Amino acid sequence: GLTGATSASFDVTPAAATKLAVGQQPGSAASGAALSPSVTVLVQDAFDNTVTGASTAVTVALGTNPGGSTLGGTLTVNAAAGIATFANLTLDKVGVGYTLDFTAGGLTGASSGAFSITPGAAAQLAFGQQPTSSTGGGVIAPAVTVLVQDAAGNTVTGATSSVSLAFGANPGSGTLGGTVSASAVAGVATFSDLTVDKVGTGYTLAASSAGLTGATSAAFDVTPG
């Protein structure tokens, strides 16, 4: 039965900083590319409020590291208005389930959600299964394989590049027989019927593909049949 009343306005400000929390989670990216959008970490009080006056130094490191990657970029950032922004973080190795750990002096740390790193653009070739010694005219076994890789050495599983083989070193003046050009399947070119007809010590194979840096195999020998 009475007329109500409303108080004058008042404010509630953050309490003292006690912990970190991930704001913008890391998203999946290609090897060597910056995680985008930029990962952010919030400096918070015990009640999950961002402490807008905080300029705390926050450091990031790899938590779960399924691919044995190296974390690149600026790894320690001072918060601005309570938010630390990591704008150029990179990982070099392919893997599923990476996480990041964030720490700051005197505060409870935080861990990110999981994310993945996929291969970058094809840049180079590398031998997978090296050629092994064989007899003159005999098939080199197991089959020689050549990998299509990105700049960090990850196999580019979507690559279908045409790869060609020739002699690098040819100490016996041999002829390379069999199928010497093959298209990669899931980033791997397989040569299953290679032969060398002349005896020699220290043969090598050279792999090439248009637009990619080539590779030279380990040395192998051909003995008499």
Disulfide bonds with the S-S distance in Angstrom:
none
